[in-house]
Amino acid sequence: GLGYPVVVGPSRKRFLGAATGRPVEDRDRATAAACALAWERGARGFRVHDVALAREALLVARATTLAR
């Protein structure tokens, strides 16, 4: 890596709509999944609309990463 924290902003993005077929206002679950995957790949900052949902997904991602 570059030695800096990685920040991602997948919240409600078009690629999530393409993957799920959901309209923009109904992409928060997909956003949470994208954040969890990004966490597993090293991201540590997240820009989201639904903080509570993303936080829950990140708690699970962190727990599974630490359990390995």
Biopython code that builds the backbone (N, CA, C, O; Angstrom):
import numpy as np
from Bio.PDB.StructureBuilder import StructureBuilder

atoms = [
    (1, "GLY", "N", (0.800, -1.187, 0.000)),
    (1, "GLY", "CA", (0.000, 0.000, 0.000)),
    (1, "GLY", "C", (0.843, 1.252, 0.000)),
    (1, "GLY", "O", (2.073, 1.191, -0.004)),
    (2, "LEU", "N", (0.188, 2.360, 0.004)),
    (2, "LEU", "CA", (0.846, 3.659, -0.023)),
    (2, "LEU", "C", (1.148, 4.195, 1.368)),
    (2, "LEU", "O", (1.769, 5.249, 1.506)),
    (3, "GLY", "N", (0.719, 3.487, 2.388)),
    (3, "GLY", "CA", (0.958, 3.944, 3.740)),
    (3, "GLY", "C", (-0.086, 4.910, 4.269)),
    (3, "GLY", "O", (0.094, 5.491, 5.339)),
    (4, "TYR", "N", (-1.164, 5.087, 3.540)),
    (4, "TYR", "CA", (-2.250, 5.964, 3.956)),
    (4, "TYR", "C", (-3.539, 5.163, 4.082)),
    (4, "TYR", "O", (-3.718, 4.170, 3.377)),
    (5, "PRO", "N", (-4.441, 5.580, 4.969)),
    (5, "PRO", "CA", (-5.738, 4.895, 5.052)),
    (5, "PRO", "C", (-6.529, 5.088, 3.755)),
    (5, "PRO", "O", (-6.485, 6.153, 3.139)),
    (6, "VAL", "N", (-7.237, 4.062, 3.362)),
    (6, "VAL", "CA", (-8.070, 4.120, 2.164)),
    (6, "VAL", "C", (-9.500, 4.445, 2.574)),
    (6, "VAL", "O", (-10.048, 3.826, 3.486)),
    (7, "VAL", "N", (-10.101, 5.421, 1.896)),
    (7, "VAL", "CA", (-11.488, 5.810, 2.130)),
    (7, "VAL", "C", (-12.286, 5.465, 0.877)),
    (7, "VAL", "O", (-11.865, 5.771, -0.239)),
    (8, "VAL", "N", (-13.440, 4.827, 1.066)),
    (8, "VAL", "CA", (-14.311, 4.496, -0.064)),
    (8, "VAL", "C", (-15.668, 5.156, 0.140)),
    (8, "VAL", "O", (-16.096, 5.395, 1.270)),
    (9, "GLY", "N", (-16.329, 5.443, -0.960)),
    (9, "GLY", "CA", (-17.655, 6.062, -0.910)),
    (9, "GLY", "C", (-18.617, 5.358, -1.849)),
    (9, "GLY", "O", (-19.038, 5.941, -2.848)),
    (10, "PRO", "N", (-18.975, 4.104, -1.544)),
    (10, "PRO", "CA", (-19.845, 3.360, -2.457)),
    (10, "PRO", "C", (-21.330, 3.675, -2.312)),
    (10, "PRO", "O", (-22.152, 3.108, -3.031)),
    (11, "SER", "N", (-21.678, 4.554, -1.409)),
    (11, "SER", "CA", (-23.069, 4.766, -1.031)),
    (11, "SER", "C", (-23.995, 5.052, -2.209)),
    (11, "SER", "O", (-23.891, 6.084, -2.871)),
    (12, "ARG", "N", (-24.903, 4.109, -2.451)),
    (12, "ARG", "CA", (-25.974, 4.234, -3.451)),
    (12, "ARG", "C", (-25.476, 4.439, -4.886)),
    (12, "ARG", "O", (-26.212, 4.952, -5.729)),
    (13, "LYS", "N", (-24.257, 4.051, -5.158)),
    (13, "LYS", "CA", (-23.672, 4.292, -6.479)),
    (13, "LYS", "C", (-24.325, 3.456, -7.575)),
    (13, "LYS", "O", (-24.986, 2.453, -7.307)),
    (14, "ARG", "N", (-24.122, 3.891, -8.805)),
    (14, "ARG", "CA", (-24.711, 3.258, -9.988)),
    (14, "ARG", "C", (-24.330, 1.782, -10.105)),
    (14, "ARG", "O", (-25.166, 0.965, -10.489)),
    (15, "PHE", "N", (-23.085, 1.427, -9.782)),
    (15, "PHE", "CA", (-22.682, 0.028, -9.907)),
    (15, "PHE", "C", (-23.493, -0.869, -8.981)),
    (15, "PHE", "O", (-23.708, -2.042, -9.288)),
    (16, "LEU", "N", (-23.945, -0.332, -7.854)),
    (16, "LEU", "CA", (-24.794, -1.111, -6.952)),
    (16, "LEU", "C", (-26.172, -1.319, -7.566)),
    (16, "LEU", "O", (-26.769, -2.386, -7.420)),
    (17, "GLY", "N", (-26.668, -0.314, -8.244)),
    (17, "GLY", "CA", (-27.937, -0.449, -8.950)),
    (17, "GLY", "C", (-27.842, -1.451, -10.083)),
    (17, "GLY", "O", (-28.770, -2.225, -10.314)),
    (18, "ALA", "N", (-26.713, -1.439, -10.794)),
    (18, "ALA", "CA", (-26.516, -2.394, -11.886)),
    (18, "ALA", "C", (-26.457, -3.821, -11.351)),
    (18, "ALA", "O", (-26.956, -4.750, -11.986)),
    (19, "ALA", "N", (-25.845, -3.989, -10.184)),
    (19, "ALA", "CA", (-25.713, -5.325, -9.596)),
    (19, "ALA", "C", (-27.014, -5.832, -8.995)),
    (19, "ALA", "O", (-27.289, -7.031, -9.027)),
    (20, "THR", "N", (-27.822, -4.917, -8.440)),
    (20, "THR", "CA", (-29.019, -5.339, -7.699)),
    (20, "THR", "C", (-30.329, -5.067, -8.417)),
    (20, "THR", "O", (-31.345, -5.691, -8.111)),
    (21, "GLY", "N", (-30.317, -4.144, -9.366)),
    (21, "GLY", "CA", (-31.558, -3.745, -10.023)),
    (21, "GLY", "C", (-32.414, -2.826, -9.174)),
    (21, "GLY", "O", (-33.572, -2.574, -9.506)),
    (22, "ARG", "N", (-31.857, -2.320, -8.077)),
    (22, "ARG", "CA", (-32.601, -1.456, -7.155)),
    (22, "ARG", "C", (-32.464, 0.013, -7.535)),
    (22, "ARG", "O", (-31.433, 0.424, -8.067)),
    (23, "PRO", "N", (-33.504, 0.811, -7.263)),
    (23, "PRO", "CA", (-33.399, 2.258, -7.484)),
    (23, "PRO", "C", (-32.459, 2.884, -6.447)),
    (23, "PRO", "O", (-32.155, 2.275, -5.422)),
    (24, "VAL", "N", (-32.018, 4.078, -6.725)),
    (24, "VAL", "CA", (-31.013, 4.739, -5.897)),
    (24, "VAL", "C", (-31.403, 4.805, -4.420)),
    (24, "VAL", "O", (-30.549, 4.635, -3.549)),
    (25, "GLU", "N", (-32.679, 5.049, -4.130)),
    (25, "GLU", "CA", (-33.100, 5.194, -2.730)),
    (25, "GLU", "C", (-33.183, 3.860, -1.988)),
    (25, "GLU", "O", (-33.435, 3.841, -0.783)),
    (26, "ASP", "N", (-32.976, 2.754, -2.687)),
    (26, "ASP", "CA", (-33.084, 1.426, -2.071)),
    (26, "ASP", "C", (-31.778, 0.635, -2.209)),
    (26, "ASP", "O", (-31.796, -0.576, -2.428)),
    (27, "ARG", "N", (-30.660, 1.331, -2.080)),
    (27, "ARG", "CA", (-29.357, 0.677, -2.248)),
    (27, "ARG", "C", (-28.524, 0.639, -0.975)),
    (27, "ARG", "O", (-27.331, 0.340, -1.038)),
    (28, "ASP", "N", (-29.111, 0.929, 0.163)),
    (28, "ASP", "CA", (-28.322, 0.982, 1.395)),
    (28, "ASP", "C", (-27.798, -0.383, 1.829)),
    (28, "ASP", "O", (-26.690, -0.473, 2.359)),
    (29, "ARG", "N", (-28.570, -1.444, 1.615)),
    (29, "ARG", "CA", (-28.060, -2.788, 1.960)),
    (29, "ARG", "C", (-26.881, -3.155, 1.069)),
    (29, "ARG", "O", (-25.893, -3.717, 1.542)),
    (30, "ALA", "N", (-26.982, -2.841, -0.211)),
    (30, "ALA", "CA", (-25.870, -3.102, -1.125)),
    (30, "ALA", "C", (-24.656, -2.253, -0.748)),
    (30, "ALA", "O", (-23.518, -2.712, -0.849)),
    (31, "THR", "N", (-24.899, -1.027, -0.316)),
    (31, "THR", "CA", (-23.814, -0.167, 0.154)),
    (31, "THR", "C", (-23.111, -0.804, 1.343)),
    (31, "THR", "O", (-21.882, -0.822, 1.404)),
    (32, "ALA", "N", (-23.886, -1.327, 2.286)),
    (32, "ALA", "CA", (-23.308, -1.971, 3.468)),
    (32, "ALA", "C", (-22.455, -3.172, 3.066)),
    (32, "ALA", "O", (-21.376, -3.383, 3.620)),
    (33, "ALA", "N", (-22.933, -3.951, 2.110)),
    (33, "ALA", "CA", (-22.160, -5.104, 1.632)),
    (33, "ALA", "C", (-20.859, -4.651, 0.975)),
    (33, "ALA", "O", (-19.808, -5.252, 1.195)),
    (34, "ALA", "N", (-20.929, -3.594, 0.171)),
    (34, "ALA", "CA", (-19.729, -3.069, -0.482)),
    (34, "ALA", "C", (-18.722, -2.570, 0.549)),
    (34, "ALA", "O", (-17.516, -2.749, 0.379)),
    (35, "CYS", "N", (-19.210, -1.950, 1.607)),
    (35, "CYS", "CA", (-18.318, -1.483, 2.676)),
    (35, "CYS", "C", (-17.636, -2.659, 3.366)),
    (35, "CYS", "O", (-16.439, -2.606, 3.648)),
    (36, "ALA", "N", (-18.392, -3.715, 3.639)),
    (36, "ALA", "CA", (-17.818, -4.897, 4.289)),
    (36, "ALA", "C", (-16.724, -5.512, 3.416)),
    (36, "ALA", "O", (-15.668, -5.897, 3.918)),
    (37, "LEU", "N", (-16.977, -5.601, 2.122)),
    (37, "LEU", "CA", (-15.962, -6.142, 1.210)),
    (37, "LEU", "C", (-14.737, -5.233, 1.159)),
    (37, "LEU", "O", (-13.604, -5.714, 1.132)),
    (38, "ALA", "N", (-14.963, -3.929, 1.145)),
    (38, "ALA", "CA", (-13.849, -2.984, 1.122)),
    (38, "ALA", "C", (-13.032, -3.078, 2.409)),
    (38, "ALA", "O", (-11.806, -2.971, 2.370)),
    (39, "TRP", "N", (-13.699, -3.279, 3.556)),
    (39, "TRP", "CA", (-12.996, -3.460, 4.833)),
    (39, "TRP", "C", (-12.046, -4.655, 4.733)),
    (39, "TRP", "O", (-10.883, -4.574, 5.127)),
    (40, "GLU", "N", (-12.556, -5.755, 4.203)),
    (40, "GLU", "CA", (-11.739, -6.962, 4.084)),
    (40, "GLU", "C", (-10.534, -6.744, 3.173)),
    (40, "GLU", "O", (-9.540, -7.462, 3.273)),
    (41, "ARG", "N", (-10.622, -5.769, 2.296)),
    (41, "ARG", "CA", (-9.526, -5.479, 1.376)),
    (41, "ARG", "C", (-8.672, -4.294, 1.834)),
    (41, "ARG", "O", (-7.804, -3.830, 1.095)),
    (42, "GLY", "N", (-8.919, -3.809, 3.049)),
    (42, "GLY", "CA", (-8.036, -2.816, 3.634)),
    (42, "GLY", "C", (-8.568, -1.410, 3.798)),
    (42, "GLY", "O", (-7.897, -0.578, 4.410)),
    (43, "ALA", "N", (-9.741, -1.110, 3.280)),
    (43, "ALA", "CA", (-10.303, 0.237, 3.455)),
    (43, "ALA", "C", (-10.643, 0.465, 4.927)),
    (43, "ALA", "O", (-11.036, -0.466, 5.629)),
    (44, "ARG", "N", (-10.491, 1.694, 5.384)),
    (44, "ARG", "CA", (-10.799, 2.000, 6.781)),
    (44, "ARG", "C", (-11.654, 3.251, 6.945)),
    (44, "ARG", "O", (-11.986, 3.616, 8.073)),
    (45, "GLY", "N", (-12.011, 3.901, 5.876)),
    (45, "GLY", "CA", (-12.914, 5.046, 5.914)),
    (45, "GLY", "C", (-14.057, 4.809, 4.946)),
    (45, "GLY", "O", (-13.851, 4.270, 3.859)),
    (46, "PHE", "N", (-15.268, 5.209, 5.334)),
    (46, "PHE", "CA", (-16.446, 4.884, 4.543)),
    (46, "PHE", "C", (-17.409, 6.066, 4.511)),
    (46, "PHE", "O", (-17.773, 6.606, 5.556)),
    (47, "ARG", "N", (-17.822, 6.466, 3.306)),
    (47, "ARG", "CA", (-18.817, 7.521, 3.144)),
    (47, "ARG", "C", (-20.124, 6.852, 2.759)),
    (47, "ARG", "O", (-20.232, 6.233, 1.700)),
    (48, "VAL", "N", (-21.117, 6.984, 3.633)),
    (48, "VAL", "CA", (-22.399, 6.307, 3.424)),
    (48, "VAL", "C", (-23.551, 7.220, 3.814)),
    (48, "VAL", "O", (-23.355, 8.219, 4.506)),
    (49, "HIS", "N", (-24.755, 6.872, 3.365)),
    (49, "HIS", "CA", (-25.957, 7.591, 3.770)),
    (49, "HIS", "C", (-26.541, 6.996, 5.048)),
    (49, "HIS", "O", (-26.938, 7.733, 5.951)),
    (50, "ASP", "N", (-26.596, 5.666, 5.131)),
    (50, "ASP", "CA", (-27.176, 4.988, 6.294)),
    (50, "ASP", "C", (-26.043, 4.475, 7.179)),
    (50, "ASP", "O", (-25.553, 3.360, 7.002)),
    (51, "VAL", "N", (-25.640, 5.306, 8.130)),
    (51, "VAL", "CA", (-24.493, 4.998, 8.981)),
    (51, "VAL", "C", (-24.751, 3.767, 9.844)),
    (51, "VAL", "O", (-23.866, 2.922, 9.982)),
    (52, "ALA", "N", (-25.928, 3.647, 10.420)),
    (52, "ALA", "CA", (-26.222, 2.517, 11.309)),
    (52, "ALA", "C", (-26.119, 1.185, 10.572)),
    (52, "ALA", "O", (-25.541, 0.233, 11.097)),
    (53, "LEU", "N", (-26.663, 1.109, 9.382)),
    (53, "LEU", "CA", (-26.620, -0.131, 8.607)),
    (53, "LEU", "C", (-25.188, -0.473, 8.201)),
    (53, "LEU", "O", (-24.768, -1.624, 8.318)),
    (54, "ALA", "N", (-24.445, 0.512, 7.729)),
    (54, "ALA", "CA", (-23.053, 0.278, 7.341)),
    (54, "ALA", "C", (-22.217, -0.115, 8.551)),
    (54, "ALA", "O", (-21.352, -0.986, 8.453)),
    (55, "ARG", "N", (-22.465, 0.518, 9.685)),
    (55, "ARG", "CA", (-21.717, 0.194, 10.903)),
    (55, "ARG", "C", (-21.922, -1.264, 11.290)),
    (55, "ARG", "O", (-20.968, -1.953, 11.651)),
    (56, "GLU", "N", (-23.160, -1.734, 11.217)),
    (56, "GLU", "CA", (-23.442, -3.124, 11.564)),
    (56, "GLU", "C", (-22.708, -4.080, 10.625)),
    (56, "GLU", "O", (-22.128, -5.069, 11.074)),
    (57, "ALA", "N", (-22.729, -3.793, 9.340)),
    (57, "ALA", "CA", (-22.017, -4.637, 8.375)),
    (57, "ALA", "C", (-20.514, -4.618, 8.639)),
    (57, "ALA", "O", (-19.845, -5.645, 8.525)),
    (58, "LEU", "N", (-19.991, -3.453, 8.990)),
    (58, "LEU", "CA", (-18.561, -3.343, 9.267)),
    (58, "LEU", "C", (-18.171, -4.052, 10.557)),
    (58, "LEU", "O", (-17.073, -4.601, 10.649)),
    (59, "LEU", "N", (-19.046, -4.050, 11.549)),
    (59, "LEU", "CA", (-18.769, -4.801, 12.776)),
    (59, "LEU", "C", (-18.639, -6.291, 12.482)),
    (59, "LEU", "O", (-17.760, -6.963, 13.022)),
    (60, "VAL", "N", (-19.512, -6.800, 11.631)),
    (60, "VAL", "CA", (-19.444, -8.216, 11.252)),
    (60, "VAL", "C", (-18.182, -8.484, 10.435)),
    (60, "VAL", "O", (-17.492, -9.475, 10.672)),
    (61, "ALA", "N", (-17.877, -7.614, 9.482)),
    (61, "ALA", "CA", (-16.671, -7.789, 8.667)),
    (61, "ALA", "C", (-15.424, -7.775, 9.535)),
    (61, "ALA", "O", (-14.522, -8.593, 9.351)),
    (62, "ARG", "N", (-15.376, -6.860, 10.468)),
    (62, "ARG", "CA", (-14.219, -6.769, 11.365)),
    (62, "ARG", "C", (-14.101, -8.016, 12.221)),
    (62, "ARG", "O", (-13.004, -8.550, 12.389)),
    (63, "ALA", "N", (-15.216, -8.487, 12.765)),
    (63, "ALA", "CA", (-15.196, -9.681, 13.613)),
    (63, "ALA", "C", (-14.722, -10.902, 12.830)),
    (63, "ALA", "O", (-13.941, -11.703, 13.345)),
    (64, "THR", "N", (-15.183, -11.049, 11.605)),
    (64, "THR", "CA", (-14.761, -12.213, 10.820)),
    (64, "THR", "C", (-13.303, -12.096, 10.401)),
    (64, "THR", "O", (-12.605, -13.105, 10.302)),
    (65, "THR", "N", (-12.838, -10.879, 10.155)),
    (65, "THR", "CA", (-11.434, -10.679, 9.806)),
    (65, "THR", "C", (-10.541, -11.001, 10.995)),
    (65, "THR", "O", (-9.503, -11.642, 10.836)),
    (66, "LEU", "N", (-10.934, -10.564, 12.177)),
    (66, "LEU", "CA", (-10.134, -10.808, 13.376)),
    (66, "LEU", "C", (-10.163, -12.269, 13.804)),
    (66, "LEU", "O", (-9.237, -12.740, 14.463)),
    (67, "ALA", "N", (-11.214, -12.988, 13.437)),
    (67, "ALA", "CA", (-11.352, -14.390, 13.834)),
    (67, "ALA", "C", (-10.464, -15.316, 13.002)),
    (67, "ALA", "O", (-10.284, -16.480, 13.360)),
    (68, "ARG", "N", (-9.919, -14.824, 11.919)),
    (68, "ARG", "CA", (-9.088, -15.675, 11.046)),
    (68, "ARG", "C", (-7.743, -15.931, 11.627)),
    (68, "ARG", "O", (-6.930, -16.626, 11.018)),
]
sb = StructureBuilder()
sb.init_structure("model")
sb.init_model(0)
sb.init_chain("A")
sb.init_seg("    ")
for serial, (resi, resn, name, xyz) in enumerate(atoms, 1):
    if name == "N":
        sb.init_residue(resn, " ", resi, " ")
    sb.init_atom(name, np.array(xyz, "f"), 0.0, 1.0, " ", f" {name:<3s}", serial, name[0])
structure = sb.get_structure()
